[in-house]
Amino acid sequence: MLNLPTLWTVFVVNFLALGLIWAYVTRSYPKFAAARFWMASCFVGATGAMTALVRLFVDSPLPLLIGAAGVIAASCLAAMGIQRFYDRPVSWRVLTATGCASLAGVAVFMVGFEQMQLRMLSYTLGQALPLVLALRLLLSPPKGRVSPGARLSGIVIVIIIAIFSARSVGNLLGGDFSSVAGGQAHAVMVLGLLFLSMTLNFGFLLMAMDRLRNEVADLALLDDLTGVANRRHLLQRLSEECARSERSGEPFSLLVIDLDGFKTINDTHGHAAGDDCLRHFTLMAQTRLRPGDMLARTGGDEFCIVLPSSSLREAAMIARRVLEVCRQDAVACAGKDIAIAISIGAAEWDRGIGQFPDRLIAHADHALYAAKKNGKNDFAVYDPAPPLSPEPPGLGEAARKFA
């Protein structure tokens, strides 16, 4: 025989333990807003269950009402945590209205006039509706990727809703699955919901771990100063584009950019001003890029732009646009503003490059050298064709100005 008070005591202890775990997560990762809602859900649910246990010793409906309020609030807070996890605004009004309406139904059908079936239906709706509203985010997230933790949480919520539905149907058909009855059927249901609630929180923990792992991975691929891709990310992307081009034969292009006179800016105005220039340039350059283009800072004042599915002519057009926005910004400078000038070299992938991105970078560097030789604040494209006239030894393959 399952002992109902013991089961509810286990429920309370387990949710207090889960609340402490979420409290630790909240303290360790204060920006992870969803953890605060899940922590509150565990503590409020445990408090509600603990209050409901008082009903065993006090002949009053008040402990059951407070306990029902706690469990309904716990369900609403869990749903709010899911919304915050996916950076959606919390539906305070909707969930508060749902909880209050549900609790009002419980109170009316418990204190006003006794009607167990309608009381349990109100209680069930208060628990189930918040989870139903959050289920779509778990199984169909905005970014299209369902993590293992989200999938587990979604499956558990579906099972919980199925149990709630079965309980409601059973009550409407004349059964009594309420806590007041205290029968074995209710004890089995409490045991099942206890297990599922713990599994749901385990799914939330997996979601949190997946999110934190992805954030760490993103930080490893981003430049700390400018927020654009770093050299590691650039090489990873170039390797992918080279492999894709070798399979399909479709070329892509690369721009290598260098800020002219950047050392002078650092020496004259200080490194803080130089950092501001780098950040300002990234903002300007990004306004001239297309969706799918990737800007990366490879070190110091050097940047690269990967242009997928782009010919050399298209790369030259992008280079001209980036160069033009910098020139316009320099003309608008006044007072203590620091004018930014850049040189750009452009190169296109070909079969000779294959899956070796360093060759493409070398080609773009040749073009950048030609742009600087032509007077800086300009761009040039790499021309693999041999020159018509002999060139001085050691110059290498030519890079000529794009007309």
Secondary structure, 3 states (H helix, E strand, C coil): CCCHHHHHHHHHHHHHHHHHHHHHHHHHCCCCHHHHHHHHHHHHHHHHHHHHHHHHCCCCCHHHHHHHHHHHHHHHHHHHHHHHHCCCCCCHHHHHHHHHHHHHHHHHHHHHCCCHHHHHHHHHHHHHHHHHHHHHHHHCCCCCCCCHHHHHHHHHHHHHHHHHHHHHHHHHCCCCCCCCCCCHHHHHHHHHHHHHHHHHHHHHHHHHHHHHHHHHHHHHCECCCCCCECHHHHHHHHHHHHHHHHHHCCCCEEEEEEECCHHHHHHHHCHHHHHHHHHHHHHHHHCCCCCCCEEEEEECCEEEEEECCCCHHHHHHHHHHHHHHHHHHHHCCCCCCCCCCEEEEEEECCCCCCCCHHHHHHHHHHHHHHHHHCCCCCEEEECCCCCCCCCCCCCCCCEECCC
